[in-house]
Amino acid sequence: MTQWILKQFAPFEATWNERLFVRAVYGWFIVFQLIYFPSLSSIWGESSALIRYSAPNTWINNHVYILMYDLSLYRYAIALHVMAAFLSLFHFRGVFFFRITVWITGILLYFSGMPALNSGYLFMLLLALYTSVFTAKTNSPWLSSFSRMSLRTVVIQTYLVYVFSALYKVTSMQWLSGEALYYSLTNERFSWPFVAWFIEQIPLVLVVVLAYLLMAFQLFFPIWINWRLTRKQALWIGVSLHLFIGLFLFIWDFALAMMVPYLLFEKARRDD
């Protein structure tokens, strides 16, 4: 145990997948904003079709309202957010300040347009917070320990997302009966017509079996991904699952967000 603790403070140098993972985190924010920027007036501003965000009358919440209803201020916030995200793609001394800026401005943008954004955005904000202390190469004992801790926190956070999602499903009669998955795949808003047609043709019992397999994969994901015999299969299944969500359910931001941590599941460094 003592040796393991001491190794956490040893000089740290990130491997290719860890560097790529951090770049993917901040690259996601850039792609997200480029996709949603054309829909600016329908998400933010006085003509927004969204439910108004309500909260106690506090200094922070008042600024959220200002950002939500004044598009001119939003443009400055999004410019700062995207600029900081771009600079965060690189590994240099002082990058922490740009990465924490991404997180702060992202929090503000998230709550000002919360009804339009799914859990993928909130998940990526957590990853941005965790990786803000990441240093690609350092001899500093504390920076080395922070870098290792940030990567481990991301992995644990990903485990928690899967496990708690599965726990919600196994306590829901809609999921246990297969209805939730059936209607998700046949809803014209969230699925391609040919996918809906195919699901309607097959027996419902197959949809139920698929729902149970999905719940089992999520619930035991920490085991599948760390067990040598199932590791490779878990990687393929997980990536395929989120590609399906992006391609056929049109939830690309969430799908890409969940695939980003998979870069850390590629064993490319010593275990420390």
C-alpha positions in Angstrom: 0.0 0.0 0.0 2.8 2.4 0.9 4.6 1.7 -2.4 1.3 2.4 -4.3 0.8 5.7 -2.6 4.4 6.8 -3.3 4.0 5.8 -7.0 1.1 8.3 -7.3 3.7 11.1 -6.7 6.3 9.8 -9.1 7.0 11.8 -12.3 4.1 11.5 -14.7 4.0 11.3 -18.5 0.7 10.7 -20.3 0.4 8.2 -23.1 -1.1 8.8 -26.5 -4.6 7.7 -25.5 -4.6 9.9 -22.3 -3.5 12.9 -24.3 -6.1 12.2 -27.0 -8.8 11.7 -24.3 -8.2 15.2 -22.9 -8.3 16.7 -26.3 -11.5 14.8 -27.1 -13.1 16.3 -23.9 -12.6 19.9 -25.0 -13.1 19.2 -28.7 -16.5 17.9 -27.8 -17.5 21.4 -26.5 -16.4 23.0 -29.7 -18.3 20.6 -31.9 -21.4 20.9 -29.7 -21.5 24.7 -29.9 -20.9 24.7 -33.7 -23.8 22.3 -34.1 -26.2 24.3 -31.8 -25.2 27.8 -32.8 -27.6 28.0 -35.8 -30.4 27.2 -33.3 -29.4 30.0 -31.0 -32.7 32.0 -31.2 -34.9 28.9 -30.5 -32.9 27.9 -27.5 -31.8 31.2 -26.0 -33.5 34.7 -26.0 -37.0 36.1 -25.7 -38.3 33.9 -28.6 -37.1 30.7 -26.9 -39.6 27.9 -27.1 -38.2 26.3 -23.9 -39.7 26.3 -20.5 -38.2 29.2 -18.5 -35.6 28.3 -16.0 -36.9 29.2 -12.5 -34.8 29.5 -9.4 -34.4 31.6 -6.2 -33.5 35.3 -6.7 -29.8 35.1 -6.3 -26.8 36.9 -7.9 -25.8 33.8 -10.0 -29.4 33.0 -11.1 -30.0 36.6 -12.1 -26.9 36.5 -14.4 -28.2 33.2 -15.8 -31.5 35.0 -16.7 -29.5 37.9 -18.3 -27.6 35.5 -20.4 -30.7 33.6 -21.4 -32.7 36.6 -22.6 -30.0 38.8 -24.0 -28.5 37.2 -27.1 -25.8 39.8 -27.4 -24.3 38.7 -24.1 -24.6 35.1 -25.1 -22.4 35.7 -28.1 -19.6 37.0 -25.9 -20.0 34.0 -23.5 -20.0 31.5 -26.3 -16.9 33.1 -27.9 -15.1 32.9 -24.6 -16.2 29.3 -24.1 -15.1 28.1 -27.5 -11.8 30.1 -27.4 -11.0 28.5 -24.0 -12.0 25.1 -25.3 -9.7 25.5 -28.3 -6.7 26.5 -26.2 -7.5 23.6 -23.9 -6.8 21.2 -26.7 -3.1 21.8 -26.2 -0.8 20.8 -23.3 1.2 23.8 -22.0 2.0 25.6 -18.7 -1.0 27.5 -17.5 -3.6 25.6 -19.6 -5.5 25.0 -16.3 -6.9 28.5 -16.4 -8.4 28.0 -19.9 -9.8 24.6 -18.9 -11.5 25.9 -15.8 -12.9 28.7 -18.0 -14.5 26.1 -20.2 -16.1 24.6 -17.1 -17.4 27.9 -15.7 -18.8 29.2 -18.9 -20.2 25.8 -19.7 -22.1 25.7 -16.4 -23.6 29.1 -17.2 -24.6 28.1 -20.7 -26.0 24.8 -19.5 -28.3 26.3 -16.9 -29.4 29.1 -19.3 -30.7 26.6 -21.8 -31.1 23.5 -19.6 -34.4 22.2 -21.2 -32.6 21.8 -24.6 -29.6 19.9 -23.3 -29.5 16.3 -22.3 -27.3 14.6 -19.7 -24.4 14.4 -22.2 -23.6 18.1 -21.7 -23.6 17.7 -17.9 -21.4 14.6 -18.1 -18.9 16.5 -20.2 -18.9 19.4 -17.8 -17.8 16.9 -15.1 -15.1 15.6 -17.3 -13.9 19.1 -18.0 -13.7 19.8 -14.3 -11.8 16.6 -13.6 -9.3 17.1 -16.5 -8.7 20.8 -15.6 -5.9 19.6 -13.3 -4.4 17.2 -15.8 -0.8 17.8 -16.9 0.6 15.7 -19.8 4.1 15.6 -18.5 5.5 16.8 -15.2 8.1 16.0 -12.5 6.1 17.8 -9.8 4.9 15.3 -7.2 1.6 17.1 -6.7 0.9 17.7 -10.3 1.7 14.1 -11.0 -0.7 12.9 -8.4 -3.4 15.3 -9.6 -3.0 14.0 -13.2 -3.4 10.4 -12.1 -6.3 11.2 -9.9 -8.1 13.1 -12.6 -8.0 10.1 -15.0 -9.1 7.7 -12.3 -12.0 10.0 -11.4 -13.1 10.0 -15.0 -13.1 6.2 -15.1 -15.1 6.0 -11.8 -17.6 8.6 -13.1 -18.2 6.6 -16.2 -18.8 3.5 -14.1 -21.3 5.4 -12.0 -23.2 6.6 -15.1 -23.6 3.1 -16.3 -24.4 1.5 -13.0 -27.0 4.1 -11.8 -28.6 4.1 -15.3 -29.0 0.4 -14.9 -30.3 0.7 -11.4 -33.0 3.1 -12.6 -34.0 0.7 -15.4 -34.2 -2.4 -13.2 -36.6 -0.6 -10.9 -38.8 0.7 -13.8 -41.7 -1.5 -14.9 -41.5 0.2 -18.3 -38.0 -1.1 -18.8 -38.6 -4.5 -17.2 -41.6 -5.0 -19.6 -39.6 -3.8 -22.6 -42.0 -0.9 -23.3 -39.4 1.9 -22.7 -37.0 0.4 -25.3 -39.8 -0.4 -27.7 -41.3 3.1 -27.7 -37.8 4.7 -27.9 -37.1 2.7 -31.0 -40.5 3.3 -32.7 -40.9 6.9 -31.8 -40.7 8.9 -35.1 -38.9 11.7 -33.3 -36.1 9.6 -32.0 -35.7 6.9 -34.6 -35.4 6.3 -38.4 -38.6 5.0 -40.0 -36.9 1.7 -41.1 -35.8 1.1 -37.5 -39.3 1.6 -36.2 -40.7 -0.6 -39.0 -38.2 -3.4 -38.1 -39.0 -3.3 -34.4 -42.7 -3.4 -35.1 -42.2 -6.6 -37.1 -40.3 -8.7 -34.6 -41.9 -10.3 -31.5 -42.0 -8.1 -28.4 -40.1 -10.8 -26.5 -37.0 -10.0 -28.5 -37.2 -6.4 -27.5 -37.6 -7.5 -23.9 -34.5 -9.7 -24.2 -32.6 -6.8 -25.7 -33.6 -4.5 -22.9 -32.4 -7.0 -20.3 -29.1 -7.5 -22.1 -28.7 -3.7 -22.1 -29.4 -3.5 -18.4 -27.0 -6.3 -17.7 -24.2 -4.6 -19.7 -24.6 -1.3 -17.9 -25.0 -2.8 -14.4 -21.9 -5.0 -14.7 -19.9 -2.7 -16.9 -17.1 -2.1 -14.3 -16.6 -5.9 -14.3 -16.8 -6.5 -18.0 -14.3 -3.7 -18.8 -11.7 -4.9 -16.2 -12.0 -8.6 -16.7 -9.4 -9.7 -19.3 -11.8 -12.3 -20.9 -14.5 -9.8 -21.5 -12.6 -6.5 -21.9 -12.4 -6.4 -25.7 -16.0 -7.4 -26.1 -17.1 -4.8 -23.6 -15.2 -2.1 -25.6 -16.8 -3.2 -28.9 -20.3 -3.5 -27.4 -20.1 -0.1 -25.6 -18.8 1.8 -28.7 -21.4 0.1 -30.9 -24.2 0.9 -28.5 -23.4 4.6 -28.5 -22.8 4.7 -32.2 -26.3 3.2 -32.5 -27.7 5.9 -30.2 -26.1 8.6 -32.4 -26.9 7.2 -35.8 -30.4 5.9 -35.2 -31.8 7.8 -32.2 -30.2 11.2 -33.3 -28.7 11.9 -29.8 -25.2 12.6 -31.1 -24.0 14.8 -28.3 -24.8 12.2 -25.7 -23.4 9.4 -27.8 -20.1 11.1 -28.5 -19.9 12.2 -24.8 -20.1 8.6 -23.6 -17.6 7.4 -26.2 -14.9 9.9 -25.1 -13.9 8.0 -21.8 -13.5 4.8 -23.8 -10.1 6.2 -24.9 -9.0 5.6 -21.3 -10.1 1.9 -21.4 -7.4 1.2 -24.0 -4.5 -0.2 -22.0 -1.6 1.9 -23.2 0.3 2.6 -20.0 1.8 0.9 -17.0 -0.6 0.4 -14.1 0.2 3.1 -11.5 
